[in-house]
Amino acid sequence: MRIDVVGFSRRDRPFVGEIEIGADVLESPRALLEDVAVLHSRYGYAVDGIDPISIILSFPNIRSEYYRVIRDIEKVLGLRCRTITIGALVALLWNCTRLNGFDGDAFTIGERTIDLADCLGLEDAKLTEPYPGAFRPAK
């Protein structure tokens, strides 16, 4: 199995993850589709019951094809590919935040805004972005 991350959330939903820390973040959603196909065909999980997540170093430029591919996957397959950066994961860890799953809009890329700070669940904390692209695309 060539899946970077596989497991079950606290809500007993399977999830797959692809870690891409290089410049080629577009490879991550493509690999996620392969991961979902493996869990579906080999292990019998329903496609709509799997939560795919891209773990990337930083968000690409706003004009990147990455966002279009993520949205196309949702439109065509009804599969919400979530995205989180290493910086956001560190912020969650530093604030001892507990993730129960990937419910609602957690770590999804919206139509108009891309900002992980909104969905980190750290409303009271003053979050400073540790590096450009950690919570939102660098300008």
C-alpha positions as CSV (number, residue, x, y, z in Angstrom):
1,M,0.0,0.0,0.0
2,R,1.5,3.4,-1.0
3,I,-0.8,5.6,1.2
4,D,1.1,8.1,3.3
5,V,-1.5,8.3,6.1
6,V,-4.4,6.0,6.8
7,G,-6.5,5.6,9.9
8,F,-9.9,6.2,11.6
9,S,-11.1,9.4,13.1
10,R,-12.7,9.5,16.5
11,R,-16.0,9.2,14.7
12,D,-14.9,5.9,13.2
13,R,-14.7,7.2,9.7
14,P,-11.7,6.0,7.6
15,F,-9.4,8.7,6.4
16,V,-6.4,8.8,4.0
17,G,-3.8,11.4,3.8
18,E,-1.0,12.4,1.4
19,I,1.9,14.4,2.6
20,E,3.5,16.7,0.0
21,I,6.2,19.0,1.3
22,G,7.6,19.9,-2.0
23,A,6.5,22.3,-4.7
24,D,4.3,19.9,-6.5
25,V,1.2,20.1,-4.3
26,L,-1.0,19.2,-7.3
27,E,0.2,15.6,-7.0
28,S,-1.5,15.4,-3.6
29,P,-5.2,15.4,-4.7
30,R,-4.4,12.9,-7.5
31,A,-2.7,10.6,-5.1
32,L,-5.7,11.0,-2.7
33,L,-8.0,9.7,-5.5
34,E,-5.8,6.6,-5.8
35,D,-5.9,6.1,-2.0
36,V,-9.7,6.3,-1.9
37,A,-9.9,3.8,-4.8
38,V,-7.6,1.4,-2.9
39,L,-9.7,1.6,0.3
40,H,-12.9,1.2,-1.8
41,S,-11.8,-1.7,-4.1
42,R,-9.6,-3.7,-1.7
43,Y,-11.3,-3.1,1.6
44,G,-14.9,-2.4,0.7
45,Y,-15.2,1.1,2.2
46,A,-17.8,3.3,0.6
47,V,-16.2,6.2,-1.4
48,D,-18.4,8.8,0.3
49,G,-17.5,7.4,3.7
50,I,-13.8,8.1,3.3
51,D,-12.2,11.5,4.3
52,P,-9.2,12.4,2.2
53,I,-6.8,15.1,3.4
54,S,-3.8,16.7,1.9
55,I,-1.0,17.6,4.3
56,I,1.1,20.2,2.6
57,L,3.9,22.5,3.7
58,S,2.2,25.7,2.5
59,F,-0.7,26.8,0.3
60,P,0.2,27.4,-3.3
61,N,-0.5,30.7,-5.1
62,I,-4.2,31.5,-5.4
63,R,-4.0,30.9,-9.2
64,S,-2.7,27.4,-8.8
65,E,-4.5,24.5,-10.4
66,Y,-4.6,22.8,-7.0
67,Y,-7.8,24.6,-5.9
68,R,-9.5,23.8,-9.2
69,V,-8.7,20.1,-8.9
70,I,-9.9,20.0,-5.3
71,R,-13.2,21.6,-6.3
72,D,-13.6,19.4,-9.4
73,I,-13.2,16.3,-7.3
74,E,-16.0,17.5,-5.0
75,K,-18.3,18.4,-7.9
76,V,-17.7,15.1,-9.8
77,L,-17.4,12.6,-7.0
78,G,-19.0,14.4,-4.1
79,L,-15.7,13.8,-2.2
80,R,-14.5,16.7,0.0
81,C,-10.7,16.7,-0.1
82,R,-9.5,18.6,2.9
83,T,-6.2,20.5,3.2
84,I,-4.1,21.3,6.2
85,T,-0.6,22.7,6.3
86,I,2.3,21.6,8.6
87,G,2.1,25.1,10.2
88,A,-1.6,24.6,11.0
89,L,-0.9,21.2,12.5
90,V,1.8,22.7,14.7
91,A,-0.7,25.5,15.8
92,L,-3.2,22.8,16.8
93,L,-0.6,20.9,18.7
94,W,0.7,24.0,20.6
95,N,-2.9,24.8,21.6
96,C,-3.7,21.2,22.6
97,T,-6.6,21.2,20.3
98,R,-8.4,17.9,19.9
99,L,-9.8,16.9,16.5
100,N,-12.9,14.7,16.6
101,G,-13.0,14.2,12.9
102,F,-13.5,16.1,9.6
103,D,-17.0,17.2,10.1
104,G,-18.6,20.1,8.4
105,D,-16.2,22.5,6.7
106,A,-13.1,21.6,8.7
107,F,-10.1,22.1,6.6
108,T,-12.0,22.5,3.4
109,I,-11.1,25.1,0.8
110,G,-14.1,27.5,0.2
111,E,-15.2,29.0,-3.1
112,R,-14.0,32.5,-2.3
113,T,-11.7,32.3,0.7
114,I,-8.9,30.1,1.7
115,D,-8.1,30.5,5.4
116,L,-7.3,27.7,7.8
117,A,-7.3,30.1,10.7
118,D,-11.1,30.2,10.5
119,C,-11.6,26.4,10.9
120,L,-8.8,25.7,13.4
121,G,-11.2,26.0,16.4
122,L,-8.8,28.4,18.2
123,E,-11.1,31.4,18.4
124,D,-9.7,32.8,21.6
125,A,-6.1,32.3,20.7
126,K,-4.1,35.0,18.9
127,L,-2.7,33.1,16.0
128,T,0.2,34.5,14.1
129,E,1.1,32.8,10.9
130,P,4.4,31.0,11.5
131,Y,5.4,31.4,7.8
132,P,3.8,32.7,4.6
133,G,1.3,30.1,3.3
134,A,0.7,28.3,6.6
135,F,-2.9,29.5,7.0
136,R,-3.7,31.1,3.7
137,P,-2.1,31.4,0.3
138,A,1.0,33.7,0.3
139,K,0.6,36.7,-1.8
